[in-house]
Amino acid sequence: MSGPLYSPNGNNKPTGEPLIVLRQVFKKYMSLGGNTVALKGIDLQVHKGEFLVVSGKSGSGKTTLVNMVAGLDNSTGGEIWVNGTPVHNLSTEKAASWRGQNVGVVFQTFELLPTLTILQNITLAMDFAGRYSIRQRRERGMTLLEKMEIAEHAHKLPSAISGGQQQRVAIARAMANDPPIIVADEPTGSLDSVTAGAVLCVFERLLDQGKTLLLVTHDQDVAVRGDRVVTLVDGKIVAGNVSWEAAYA
C-alpha cells in the first residue's frame, strides 16, 4: 500500500506506524429483502495527525467505513486496528468503553440529548468513561465550551441555540475525554456555507493539537481542506492517497 499524501502546506507529517489500519475489511448486512455487501475488502492506513476525507456517493459505504473505525458497527470479516487495539475483536460493551477514551464521534444531526443542558451533554460523555472526577468534568466541560466560543450557552438546552452552535457542542462532546481520533460523518451537511466554514476551522484547530481526523463528506469545498481523499464506490476504494481533484479527474 502506498503511503499518505502530504499536505502541500506541510501540515501533515505522519511518522512511525499508522494509527489506524484496516486489512481486507468486509461488511455484509442481512435482511428479509436480501443481503447487501457494504464494504468489499477495504485496505487502509491512517497516520497520527492526518486529516483524511472519506468521499463517495450515498450508499457507497463511507459511513459504514468510519463506523467500523469508531467501533459503532461490527465488521463481517477482516481486521481493524485502531491505536493498537483490535477493534474487530471487541464486543459491543467493550467497544463502547474503548471508544469513550479513543475515538470522538461527531454526527451530522448532532445527536444531542434534548432534555440536558449544553454542559450536561458534554459532562455525560465523561461520566460514561469515568476518566475525570465530578469537579474536573464540569471544569473541563466549561473549558471545551470556551474553546468552541459558546460558553455563554452552557446552561441552555440544545433547542435554544443555532445549528452551527449545536455542532460546536457536538465537537466539544467528542473531545470530552481527549481522544486521539475524531470521526465526523457529514458534520457540515446540514449547515450553511458560512457556518460550515467556521466548523471546519474548529476541526483544523484540533489537528494543530495533534488529533487525527476522519471526515465523511460528499462536498468538494469540504474535501479540498483535507490532507488526503479516499473515494469509495460500491463498497470499494477506487481512489486513495490523492487529492480531491485527482480523485475526480
N, C-alpha and C positions, 0 to 999 in steps of 0.2 A: 504494500500500500504506500502511496506517495505521502510525503509529509505535508504539514499545513502550509497554506499560502500566507506569507507575512504581509501585514498591512504596509502600504507604501509610506505611511507616516511613522512606521517603526513602533506603533503602539503594541503590537502583538509579537512577543518574543518568547514563545514557549520553549522550555528547556526540560531535559530529562525525560522520564517515562510519561506517557499520556495519562491524564487524569480520568478519562472515560474511554473504555474500549468495548466495542461491540463486535462479536465474531459470529458470522452466519446466523443472525437472529431472524427467526420466523415467528409470525403471529397469525393464528387461524381463529376466526370467530365462527361458532357453530350455532345454528338456529333452525327452526322448523322449516324456514324457507330455503335452507341450503347452507353450505359452508362458504365463508369468504376468507381469502388469504390476504391479510392487510399488509404484512411485511414478508418479503421473499429473499432471505439470505443477505441481511444487511451487515456489511463490514464498515466500521467507522472508528476513528480515533479523534479525540479532542484533548488538547493540551491545556494546562493551567494558564489562566489569563486570556484565553481565546474567546472571541465573540463569534460564535458560529450561528449562521442563519440557516434554518431548515425551511425550504421552499417547496411548493408544489400545489397543484390544483386541489379542490375539495375531493376527498376520497383517495388521495394519493398515498396516505399512510403517515403523513408528517406528525399529526397529533399522537398517533399510536406510538411512533418512534420516541418522542420526548416523554410520553407517559411511561415507557419502558425504562428510560434512563432515571426517571424520578421514582420508580418503584410503585407507580399508581396502577400498573397493569402487569400481568404475568406474561412472559414470552411462552410460545409453544415449543420453541427449540432454539439452540444456540447459547452463547454466553454473553453476559452483560456485567462488566466490571466497572465500578464507579468508586473512585477514591480508595481503591484497594479492596473493596467489598464485592463478592459475587452476588449481585442483586438477583440474578436468575434463580438462586437457591433459597431466597428469603421467603418465609411465609408472609401472609398478609399482615399479621400482627407485628412481626419483626421488621417488615418493610416500613410500616408506619413509624416505628420507633427510630429506625435508622434514618429515614427521610427527615425527621424532625431536626436532626443535627447536621445533615449533609447536603440536603437539597431544598432550596426555597422555590415554591411554585407560585407563579402569577397567572391568573386566568383572565380571559377576555372579558368575562361577565363579572369580574371582581370577586364574587362568592363571599362577600362579607355577611356576617350574621346580623340581620336587621334589627334585632332586639338588644344588641350590645352596642355600647359606645365605640367610637373610633379607637380609643385607647384600649378598651377591653378586648376588641378584636385582635389587637396585637399581643397583649399580655396572655391571652388564651393560648396562643401558639407556644409561648414559653412555659405555661402551666403543663401542657402535654409532655413537653420534652424534659421538664424538671431540671433544667440546666442552671437556673438562677433562683436566688431567694425571692420571696414575695416583694420585698423592698426593691431589690435590684430589677425585678421585672417592670415595675412601674417606672423607675428611673430610666431604664433602657428604652421602654416604650416611648416615653416623652422625648428622649434624645433622638430616636429614629424619626419621630414626627417633626422634630425641629429640623433635622436634615432634609426631610421632604417638604419643608416650609409650610406645614399645615398644623403646627402645634396648637394654634388658637382654636382648632376644631376638635380637640381631644375628647371633649365630653359630649359631643353631638352624636346623634345616630347617623348611620350612613345615608339615610334618605334626606338628610338635611344639607348635604354637600353635593357638589357637582360630580359628573362622571370622571373628569380628569383628577379631581381630588380623591375620589374613591379608588382610582387606580394607584395613586401615590400611597394610599393606605395599604392597598394590597401588596405593593412592593415593600413597604415597611414591615408588613406581617411576614413576608417571605424572608426578610433579613433578621427576623426576631432572634433566632438562635445562631446568628452569624455563620451561616453555611458557606462552604467554599464555592458552591454551584447554584446558579439561578436558572430555572427553566420557565420560560414565558410563552404561553400559547396565544398568539394573536393579541398581544396586550394593547395594541393601538387600534384594533379593528372597529371598535365602537366609539372612537374619539374623533373629533375634528382635527384638521391638519396642524393647527397651532398647538392644541393640547397634546396631540401625539408627539410633536417635536419636543415638547417640554418633558414628556415621559421618557423619551429616548435619551435625553440629556441626563436624566436621573440614572438610567442604566449605564451610561458611559462613565459617570462618576463612580459607580460600583466597580467597573472594570479597572479604573485607575487605582482602586483599593486592592486590586489583585483577585477579584472574583472572576469566575468563569461563567459565561452566559450562552445558553442555547435558546434561541428565539425563533418561534414559528411565525411565518408571515407569507402572504401572497402579494404584499405591497412592495413594489420596486423601490419606492422612496425610502422605505424602512430597510430593505435588504442591502442597499448600497452602503449602509453605515456599518455593516459587519466586516469582520476580517476575512471571512470565508463563507461561501454558499454551498450547501448540499441540496441538490434538487431531486425530488422523488417523483416518479411516475409509476402508478400501479404497483406500489409496494417495493420498488427497486430504486437504488440510487443511480441516476442517469448522468449526473454531473456532480463532481465534488472537488474540493481543493481549488476552486476557481471563483472569480468574481461573478457578480450577478450578470454583468454584460457578457462575459464569456459563456456563462451557462445558457443564455438565451440567444446567443449569436446564431 
